[in-house]
Amino acid sequence: MFKKIPLHTQIIIGLVLGLIFGLIVIKTEMSPDFTIDFIKPIGTIFINALKMIAVPLVLASLIVGVSNLGDITKLGRIGGKTIGAYMVTTVIAVTVGLLLVNIFAPGKSLPSETRERLMEQFNDVVGDKSSQAAELQEQSPLKPLVDIVPENVFLSATDNGSMLQVVFFAIIVGIALLEIPKSKASPVIAFFDGMNDVIIRIVGYIMLIAPYGVFALMASLIVEIAGDNPDSAIELLFALLKYSLLVVAGLLLMIVLVYPTILKLFTKVKYKDFFQAMRPAQLLAFSTSSSSATLPVTMKQVEEEIGVSEEVSSFVLPLGATINMDGTCLYQGVAAVFIAQALGMDLSLTQQLMIVLTATLASIGTAGVPGAGLIMLLIVLESIGVPSAGLALILAPDRILDMFRTVVNVTGDATVCTVVASTEGELPEGLIRESNPLTSTSE
């Protein structure tokens, strides 16, 4: 019976039950030992499973994404425009998220006592924060650039904190596959393509235990944070509410301000018409939380309703479903800083710039499937020295926020596709809804 319930509903049920269970434990003054010893490990297994597939997912997905560009000379111009536009919108999205979370600082609304409890819970990593800050101050300005190039790629692949090195290696491999003869490149690409499908299937398996993982994480978090003060659990929930509203506000800014501005600057398409044309794809994205699953509908709407040529849409949109995740990257910025604030950690400007860089590059190598955002966030957290276990703080509302940010991901893909088509002369003058754009002459 439980299997017939949609996964996102199962996760919400797990969240609510975990919250209720945690509150019952602290309100009835039950011993927390059972929760810590037998329930929390389930959440730990869920987190470890996500960590387990982070490196292979990024490596396989990114190699396939780059190698699918095809002939560099033929697709150089369109590919350059597409990747450039995707990178720009991604950087804008992360920057919007960082500005909002630094201005409103939802994590700092937690009382100092609650933050101290959180710091004690994650003491192993937080305790090293001062020494890490000192090292950052002494290092060369170009040290972050040097660190991107791995000495040993196999060693980097064993450390999620070295994900940028894995991303660098994957990009180089993808470019090399474009340069060697197809007869030799095809088997390699086929291997990583198959590996990518396998990893995505494993993501599906892991998400099957997500309801139980969310239940365990939420219940144990409430019990551990509350301690002798049950009110601190309520304070944490209010902080989570502020965080969630901030993420939604940032996503709305992308929809109502950033994308309309981009369309106005580079196309003649009215955003009202664009939004109306993309509504079916946005609704599907909201319900599936998967830009990849929404891709066929996105392509149909962009071609039939906006008038983008099939040549452009068939290249730009599949690439966007792989490397462009504006909504997810905005969420990464807000979530990473919120967790740091909740733990009493002050992130330097260098670390926040690292969030922009890591979130942008991680989006390239992460599949557009439900749960991929959690893997991206793990990569971002570990790149800036924030305990990845802090992910437990924001897991509760993650599935709901995933639905909203996927809408932004899909809208961003369609926006860039429309802009590229316009600059290539592959878009009709304005949005033609009365007649099918595909029937109009387009050389």
Residue pairs with C-beta under 8 A, 6 or more apart in sequence:
2 10
5 13
7 207
7 208
7 210
7 211
7 370
8 289
8 370
8 399
8 400
8 402
8 403
10 210
10 211
11 210
11 211
11 214
11 399
12 399
12 400
13 211
14 210
14 211
14 212
14 213
14 214
14 215
14 218
15 214
15 215
15 218
15 396
15 397
15 399
17 215
18 214
18 215
18 216
18 217
18 218
18 219
18 222
18 396
19 218
19 219
19 222
19 237
19 396
21 35
21 215
21 219
22 35
22 218
22 219
22 220
22 221
22 222
22 223
22 226
22 233
23 222
23 230
23 233
24 30
25 32
25 35
25 219
25 222
25 223
26 222
26 223
26 226
26 230
26 233
27 230
32 223
32 224
35 219
35 220
35 223
36 220
36 223
36 224
39 215
39 216
39 219
39 220
40 216
40 217
40 219
40 220
41 216
42 209
42 212
42 213
42 215
42 216
43 213
43 214
43 215
43 216
43 217
43 220
43 392
44 216
45 209
45 213
46 206
46 209
46 210
46 212
46 213
46 214
46 216
46 217
47 213
47 217
47 388
47 389
47 391
47 392
49 206
49 209
50 206
50 371
50 374
50 375
50 378
51 160
51 378
51 388
53 199
53 202
53 203
53 206
53 375
54 160
54 163
54 375
54 378
54 379
55 157
55 158
55 160
55 163
55 166
56 195
56 199
57 196
57 199
57 200
57 203
57 365
57 366
57 367
57 372
57 375
58 163
58 166
58 167
58 170
58 362
58 365
58 366
58 379
59 157
59 166
59 169
59 170
59 192
59 365
60 192
60 193
60 195
60 196
60 199
61 196
61 199
61 322
61 365
61 366
61 367
62 167
62 170
62 171
62 174
62 364
62 365
63 170
63 173
63 174
63 177
63 189
63 192
64 174
64 189
64 192
64 193
64 196
64 322
65 174
65 319
65 322
65 323
65 364
65 365
66 170
66 171
66 173
66 174
66 175
66 177
66 178
67 174
67 177
67 178
67 185
67 189
67 192
68 189
68 318
68 319
69 75
69 79
69 174
69 178
69 319
70 178
71 178
72 79
72 178
72 179
75 315
78 312
78 315
78 316
78 420
78 424
79 315
79 319
81 420
81 423
81 424
82 315
82 316
82 319
82 320
82 416
82 420
83 319
83 323
85 416
85 419
85 420
86 319
86 320
86 323
86 324
86 412
86 416
87 360
89 258
89 262
89 324
89 326
89 412
89 415
89 416
90 324
90 325
90 326
90 329
90 359
90 360
90 363
91 356
91 360
92 254
92 258
92 326
93 250
93 254
93 258
93 326
93 327
93 329
93 330
93 333
93 408
93 412
94 329
94 330
94 332
94 333
94 355
94 356
94 359
94 360
95 333
95 356
96 250
96 253
96 254
96 258
96 330
96 333
97 247
97 250
97 329
97 330
97 331
97 332
97 333
97 334
98 333
98 334
98 337
98 352
98 355
98 356
100 246
100 249
100 250
100 334
101 107
101 246
101 333
101 334
101 337
101 338
101 341
102 337
102 352
104 242
104 246
105 341
106 239
106 242
106 243
106 246
106 338
106 341
107 239
107 243
107 337
107 338
107 339
107 340
107 341
107 342
107 343
108 341
109 235
109 238
109 239
109 242
110 118
110 235
110 236
110 239
110 341
110 342
111 232
111 235
113 229
113 232
114 225
114 232
114 235
114 236
115 342
115 343
115 344
116 344
117 224
117 225
117 227
117 232
118 225
118 342
118 343
118 344
118 390
118 393
119 126
119 343
119 344
121 224
121 225
121 389
122 343
122 387
122 389
122 390
124 387
125 385
125 386
125 387
125 389
126 343
126 344
126 345
126 387
128 385
129 345
129 385
132 385
133 348
136 348
136 350
136 351
140 146
144 350
144 354
144 357
147 164
147 165
148 164
148 165
148 168
149 165
149 168
150 156
150 162
150 165
150 166
150 168
150 169
153 165
153 166
153 169
155 162
156 162
156 165
156 166
156 169
157 166
160 378
160 379
160 382
160 388
161 382
161 383
163 358
163 362
163 379
163 382
163 383
164 357
164 358
164 361
164 383
166 365
167 361
167 362
167 364
167 365
170 365
171 364
177 185
177 188
177 189
178 185
196 367
199 367
200 367
200 369
203 367
203 369
203 370
203 371
203 372
203 375
204 369
206 371
207 370
207 371
210 371
210 399
213 395
214 395
214 396
214 399
217 392
217 395
217 396
218 395
218 396
220 392
221 236
221 392
221 393
222 233
222 236
225 232
225 233
225 236
226 232
226 233
236 393
239 342
240 393
240 394
240 396
240 397
243 334
243 335
243 338
243 394
243 397
244 397
244 400
244 401
246 334
246 338
247 330
247 331
247 334
247 335
247 401
247 404
247 405
248 401
248 404
250 330
250 331
250 334
251 327
251 330
251 331
251 404
251 405
251 407
251 408
254 326
254 327
254 330
254 408
254 411
254 412
255 407
255 408
255 411
259 271
259 411
259 412
259 415
260 271
262 415
262 419
263 269
263 271
263 274
263 415
263 418
263 419
264 271
266 419
266 422
266 423
267 418
267 419
267 422
267 427
268 422
268 429
268 430
269 306
269 418
269 422
269 427
269 430
269 431
270 430
270 431
273 431
273 433
274 306
274 414
274 415
274 418
274 431
277 301
277 302
277 305
277 306
277 431
277 433
278 298
278 301
278 302
278 305
278 410
278 411
278 414
280 297
280 301
281 294
281 297
281 298
281 301
281 410
281 414
282 407
282 410
282 411
284 293
284 294
284 297
285 291
285 294
285 403
285 406
285 407
285 409
285 410
286 403
286 404
286 406
286 407
287 403
288 294
288 370
288 406
289 370
289 399
289 402
289 403
289 406
290 368
290 369
290 370
290 406
291 298
291 320
291 321
291 325
291 368
291 406
291 409
291 410
291 413
292 321
292 322
292 367
292 368
292 369
293 368
293 369
294 321
294 406
294 410
295 317
295 318
295 321
295 368
298 317
298 321
298 410
298 413
298 414
299 313
299 314
299 317
301 414
302 308
302 313
302 317
302 414
302 417
302 418
303 309
303 310
303 313
303 437
303 438
304 436
304 437
304 438
305 431
305 433
305 437
306 414
306 418
306 427
306 431
306 437
307 421
307 427
307 428
307 431
307 432
307 437
307 438
307 440
308 417
308 418
308 421
308 426
308 427
309 421
309 426
309 427
309 442
310 438
311 426
312 417
312 420
312 421
312 424
312 426
313 417
313 421
316 413
316 416
316 417
316 420
316 421
317 413
317 414
317 417
320 412
320 413
320 416
320 417
321 368
321 413
322 364
322 367
322 368
323 363
323 364
323 365
324 363
324 409
324 412
324 413
324 416
325 363
325 366
325 368
325 373
325 376
325 405
325 409
325 412
326 408
326 409
326 412
327 404
327 405
327 406
327 407
327 408
327 409
327 412
328 363
328 366
328 372
328 373
328 376
328 405
328 406
328 409
329 359
329 360
329 363
329 376
330 405
330 408
331 373
331 377
331 401
331 405
332 355
332 359
332 362
332 373
332 376
332 377
332 380
333 355
333 356
333 359
335 377
335 394
336 347
336 355
336 377
336 380
336 381
336 384
336 386
337 347
337 352
337 355
338 393
338 394
339 381
339 386
339 387
339 390
339 391
339 393
339 394
340 346
340 347
340 384
340 386
340 390
342 390
342 393
343 386
343 387
343 390
345 386
347 355
347 384
347 386
351 384
351 385
354 383
354 384
355 380
355 383
355 384
358 379
358 380
358 383
358 384
359 376
359 380
362 376
362 379
362 380
363 376
366 372
366 373
366 375
366 376
368 406
368 409
370 399
370 402
371 402
373 398
373 402
373 405
374 391
374 395
374 398
377 391
377 394
378 388
378 391
381 387
381 388
381 390
381 391
382 388
418 427
421 427
426 442
428 437
428 440
428 442
432 440
